[in-house]
Amino acid sequence: MARLILVAYSLTFGLIALAEGLVSLGVWRWLAYLIVFVLLLIVAAVLVLVGRRMVKRIKAPEKTIAEAKQTAETLRRSGLHTP
């Protein structure tokens, strides 16, 4: 957990350094920070697309669903299950 906090702080300062580096190259400060912001939006969009693809590949747990249906049916037949 401490590593994640350290990475979050490092990322923040790294992005500020990137924007200030653009400023030192002659880009207006507001434009430099806007460029970094747009870069972050692009990275976030790519990560969302990759995540959606990964989630779509996951198949339904067919065995678990079948077992649950079988358990429900067994309970219905035994009279222990009250709807």
Order of alpha helices (4+ residues) and beta strands (2+ residues): alpha-alpha-alpha
